[in-house]
Amino acid sequence: MKKFIYGILGLAALSLASCDYHDPNDGKFGGESSAGWVQFEEDGVSYLNAVQGTESTIEATIPVVIKSVDLIDLSGNPVTNNPVNEGLTVNYTVEDIDGSSSFISIPGSVYIPKGEVSANITFTIPASAQISCTEFKVTLTSTSNSNVTIGFEDNNIVSQNFVVGAYDINAMVGTYDVLEDGQFQYTCNVALGAEPNSLVISNLYDTNPASQTTIYVNENGTITFPSLLDNFLFTSGQVGDVYVQGLDGYFTCKNGGTIEFDFNLRYGTNQATVQGPVNVVMTKQ
């Protein structure tokens, strides 16, 4: 008889627990009671370049990531990425800076599925928007979960600029103001090269107006370079022949035309000595 009564009491307790129990972490970020937040993956500007007058539509994306705090892995290190328990909607606004972003739905939202740690805000750029420069700012504003904030303390990359540039390599010819490594200023001249999609830069590194450095502008606006020994820069009385080793770069029509890339200077025996990287931002006059 006692066993039967205890059984009834146990069932009653279980029933009450199932009705009244509330998981304090239910719906919270990563199953933790700590805060979570969303932000852009990196600080800075996203660039997308298209061939001027192209008739196709292209897609551009800006990654949005979710973060969490107060989580420690087995090695005792903080874990800053953790998936949401349920799907999360992140809302954003778009603000025009240069040109019109009327082809974008404003305001908008992006959905991060359950168990994921990121999603992309995706924009479709129609052909009509690929004939001139458009720059706009995307700002995260809110989420569908009050426990997941926009930014958190010092982790606050909540806005990102996006530049859609339509380039014409012939329009890239001209004189440019150069800012090198954020502190040195001089001018360079840019002319069409002999090869397709190539440009020749004179006076790179402020060495000699007669010096010539070649770059290639690809259809997506990225910049590539010839091989090291095909990109002689100048001869130094101290170290001999100096060459340009191009690293990476891109072009945008922002501010009338901007070329930015990084490079090393290579010289010495078999060009084994490396100086750099050097960053140049060239803005057309």
C-alpha positions as CSV (number, residue, x, y, z in Angstrom):
1,M,0.0,0.0,0.0
2,K,2.8,2.4,0.9
3,K,4.5,1.8,-2.4
4,F,1.2,2.6,-4.2
5,I,0.8,5.9,-2.3
6,Y,4.4,6.9,-2.9
7,G,3.9,6.2,-6.6
8,I,0.9,8.4,-6.7
9,L,2.8,11.2,-4.9
10,G,5.7,10.8,-7.4
11,L,3.5,11.1,-10.4
12,A,1.9,14.2,-8.9
13,A,5.3,15.9,-8.3
14,L,6.4,15.1,-11.8
15,S,3.1,16.5,-13.1
16,L,3.6,19.8,-11.2
17,A,7.2,20.0,-12.3
18,S,6.3,19.7,-15.9
19,C,3.7,22.4,-15.6
20,D,5.6,25.0,-13.5
21,Y,9.3,24.3,-14.4
22,H,10.9,27.1,-16.3
23,D,14.4,26.7,-17.8
24,P,16.2,30.0,-17.1
25,N,18.3,29.5,-20.2
26,D,15.4,28.6,-22.5
27,G,15.7,30.7,-25.7
28,K,18.9,32.3,-24.5
29,F,22.0,32.5,-26.5
30,G,23.9,29.2,-26.7
31,G,22.0,27.7,-23.8
32,E,23.7,30.1,-21.4
33,S,22.2,32.8,-19.1
34,S,25.0,35.2,-20.2
35,A,24.5,37.8,-22.8
36,G,24.9,37.3,-26.5
37,W,25.3,39.8,-29.3
38,V,25.5,40.2,-33.1
39,Q,28.0,42.2,-35.1
40,F,29.7,42.3,-38.4
41,E,32.6,40.0,-38.9
42,E,35.2,42.7,-39.6
43,D,35.4,46.4,-39.3
44,G,35.9,48.4,-42.5
45,V,34.4,48.7,-46.0
46,S,33.2,46.0,-48.3
47,Y,33.8,46.5,-52.0
48,L,32.1,45.1,-55.0
49,N,33.2,46.2,-58.5
50,A,31.5,45.5,-61.8
51,V,32.4,46.1,-65.4
52,Q,30.8,49.3,-66.4
53,G,27.6,48.8,-68.4
54,T,27.4,45.1,-67.6
55,E,23.9,43.6,-68.2
56,S,24.0,40.9,-65.6
57,T,22.8,41.0,-62.0
58,I,25.3,40.2,-59.3
59,E,24.9,39.4,-55.6
60,A,26.9,40.9,-52.8
61,T,27.1,39.8,-49.2
62,I,28.1,41.2,-45.8
63,P,28.6,38.5,-43.1
64,V,26.9,39.0,-39.8
65,V,28.1,36.9,-36.9
66,I,26.7,36.1,-33.5
67,K,28.8,36.0,-30.3
68,S,28.5,34.9,-26.7
69,V,30.3,35.6,-23.5
70,D,31.2,33.8,-20.2
71,L,31.8,30.4,-22.0
72,I,35.0,28.5,-21.3
73,D,36.3,25.6,-23.4
74,L,38.1,22.5,-22.0
75,S,41.4,24.3,-22.1
76,G,40.1,27.2,-20.0
77,N,39.9,29.7,-22.9
78,P,37.0,32.0,-23.5
79,V,34.7,30.9,-26.4
80,T,33.2,33.9,-28.3
81,N,31.2,32.1,-31.0
82,N,28.3,30.0,-30.0
83,P,25.1,29.0,-32.0
84,V,21.7,30.4,-31.1
85,N,19.2,28.0,-29.6
86,E,16.4,29.1,-31.9
87,G,16.4,31.0,-35.2
88,L,17.3,34.6,-34.8
89,T,16.2,37.5,-37.0
90,V,18.6,40.5,-37.1
91,N,17.2,43.8,-38.4
92,Y,19.2,46.5,-40.2
93,T,18.8,49.9,-41.9
94,V,20.5,51.2,-45.0
95,E,21.7,54.8,-45.3
96,D,22.9,56.3,-48.6
97,I,26.3,58.0,-48.6
98,D,27.0,58.4,-52.3
99,G,24.6,57.6,-55.1
100,S,21.3,55.7,-54.5
101,S,20.7,52.3,-53.0
102,S,17.1,52.3,-54.0
103,F,17.5,48.8,-55.4
104,I,17.7,47.5,-51.8
105,S,14.7,46.8,-49.6
106,I,14.9,49.2,-46.7
107,P,14.7,48.5,-43.8
108,G,15.7,44.8,-44.0
109,S,16.4,41.7,-42.0
110,V,18.6,38.6,-42.1
111,Y,17.7,35.3,-40.5
112,I,20.3,33.2,-38.6
113,P,19.0,29.6,-38.5
114,K,19.0,27.5,-35.3
115,G,22.4,26.0,-34.6
116,E,24.3,28.5,-36.8
117,V,26.7,31.2,-35.9
118,S,26.5,33.5,-38.9
119,A,24.4,34.6,-41.9
120,N,24.9,36.9,-44.8
121,I,23.1,40.1,-45.6
122,T,22.7,39.6,-49.3
123,F,22.0,42.4,-51.8
124,T,21.2,41.8,-55.5
125,I,22.8,44.5,-57.6
126,P,20.8,45.0,-60.9
127,A,22.5,46.1,-64.1
128,S,21.0,49.6,-63.8
129,A,23.0,50.1,-60.6
130,Q,26.3,49.0,-62.2
131,I,27.0,52.1,-64.2
132,S,28.2,54.4,-61.4
133,C,29.5,54.3,-57.9
134,T,27.1,53.6,-55.0
135,E,28.1,53.7,-51.4
136,F,25.8,53.0,-48.5
137,K,26.0,52.2,-44.8
138,V,24.4,49.1,-43.3
139,T,23.6,49.4,-39.6
140,L,22.3,46.5,-37.4
141,T,19.4,47.8,-35.2
142,S,17.7,45.0,-33.3
143,T,17.2,41.2,-33.0
144,S,14.1,39.0,-32.4
145,N,15.6,37.9,-29.0
146,S,15.9,40.4,-26.2
147,N,18.8,38.3,-24.8
148,V,20.8,38.9,-28.0
149,T,21.9,42.5,-28.3
150,I,23.4,44.6,-31.1
151,G,27.0,44.8,-30.1
152,F,28.4,44.3,-26.7
153,E,30.8,46.5,-24.8
154,D,34.0,46.8,-26.8
155,N,32.7,44.3,-29.4
156,N,30.7,46.8,-31.3
157,I,31.1,46.5,-35.1
158,V,27.5,47.3,-35.8
159,S,27.9,49.3,-39.0
160,Q,29.7,48.6,-42.3
161,N,30.0,50.6,-45.4
162,F,29.4,48.9,-48.8
163,V,30.7,50.3,-52.1
164,V,29.4,49.1,-55.4
165,G,31.8,50.4,-58.1
166,A,31.5,50.2,-61.9
167,Y,34.9,50.7,-63.4
168,D,36.2,51.7,-66.8
169,I,39.9,51.1,-67.1
170,N,40.2,54.0,-69.5
171,A,38.8,56.3,-66.8
172,M,41.5,55.2,-64.4
173,V,44.2,57.0,-66.4
174,G,45.3,60.2,-64.7
175,T,47.2,61.8,-61.8
176,Y,46.7,60.4,-58.3
177,D,47.3,61.7,-54.8
178,V,49.0,58.9,-52.8
179,L,48.9,58.2,-49.1
180,E,51.5,55.7,-48.2
181,D,51.3,53.8,-44.9
182,G,48.9,56.5,-43.6
183,Q,51.6,59.1,-43.4
184,F,53.7,59.8,-46.5
185,Q,52.1,61.9,-49.3
186,Y,53.1,62.3,-53.0
187,T,51.7,62.0,-56.5
188,C,51.8,59.2,-59.1
189,N,50.8,59.2,-62.7
190,V,48.7,56.2,-64.1
191,A,48.7,55.3,-67.8
192,L,47.3,52.4,-69.9
193,G,49.8,49.5,-70.2
194,A,50.6,47.6,-73.3
195,E,48.8,44.4,-72.1
196,P,45.0,44.0,-71.7
197,N,43.6,45.4,-68.4
198,S,47.1,46.7,-67.4
199,L,48.0,50.0,-65.9
200,V,51.5,51.5,-65.5
201,I,52.1,53.6,-62.4
202,S,55.0,56.1,-62.4
203,N,56.7,57.3,-59.2
204,L,55.5,54.5,-56.9
205,Y,57.2,54.8,-53.5
206,D,58.1,58.4,-54.5
207,T,61.3,57.1,-56.1
208,N,61.5,58.7,-59.6
209,P,58.9,60.1,-61.9
210,A,60.3,57.9,-64.6
211,S,59.9,54.6,-62.7
212,Q,57.2,52.2,-63.9
213,T,55.2,49.7,-62.0
214,T,52.6,47.5,-63.6
215,I,49.3,46.4,-62.1
216,Y,46.4,44.4,-63.7
217,V,42.8,45.3,-62.9
218,N,40.5,42.2,-63.1
219,E,36.8,42.3,-64.0
220,N,35.8,42.1,-60.3
221,G,37.9,45.1,-59.4
222,T,40.7,43.2,-57.7
223,I,44.3,44.1,-58.6
224,T,47.0,41.5,-59.4
225,F,50.6,42.0,-60.4
226,P,53.3,40.7,-62.8
227,S,56.0,38.4,-61.5
228,L,58.7,40.0,-59.3
229,L,61.5,40.3,-61.9
230,D,59.0,41.8,-64.4
231,N,58.3,44.7,-62.0
232,F,61.6,46.6,-61.6
233,L,61.2,49.8,-59.6
234,F,64.5,51.6,-59.4
235,T,68.3,51.2,-58.7
236,S,69.6,52.2,-55.3
237,G,73.2,53.2,-54.8
238,Q,73.1,51.3,-51.5
239,V,71.3,48.0,-52.3
240,G,71.2,47.8,-56.1
241,D,68.2,46.9,-58.1
242,V,64.9,47.1,-56.3
243,Y,61.7,45.3,-57.4
244,V,58.0,45.5,-56.5
245,Q,56.4,42.3,-55.2
246,G,52.7,43.0,-55.4
247,L,50.5,41.4,-52.6
248,D,46.8,42.3,-53.0
249,G,44.7,45.3,-53.9
250,Y,41.4,46.6,-55.4
251,F,40.0,49.5,-57.3
252,T,36.8,51.4,-56.6
253,C,35.4,54.5,-58.3
254,K,34.8,56.1,-54.9
255,N,36.1,59.7,-54.7
256,G,36.5,59.8,-58.5
257,G,38.6,56.6,-58.5
258,T,40.7,54.9,-55.8
259,I,43.5,52.3,-56.2
260,E,44.7,50.6,-53.1
261,F,47.2,47.8,-52.8
262,D,50.0,46.4,-50.7
263,F,53.5,45.5,-51.9
264,N,57.0,44.5,-50.7
265,L,60.3,45.9,-51.9
266,R,62.6,43.0,-52.9
267,Y,66.4,43.4,-53.5
268,G,69.8,41.9,-52.7
269,T,71.1,38.5,-53.8
270,N,68.3,36.7,-55.6
271,Q,66.0,39.5,-54.3
272,A,65.9,37.7,-51.0
273,T,65.8,40.8,-48.9
274,V,62.2,42.0,-48.2
275,Q,61.1,45.4,-47.0
276,G,57.4,45.9,-46.3
277,P,54.6,45.4,-46.6
278,V,53.9,48.9,-47.9
279,N,50.3,50.1,-48.3
280,V,49.3,52.8,-50.8
281,V,45.9,54.5,-51.2
282,M,45.8,56.4,-54.5
283,T,43.0,58.8,-55.1
284,K,42.5,60.3,-58.5
285,Q,42.8,64.1,-58.7
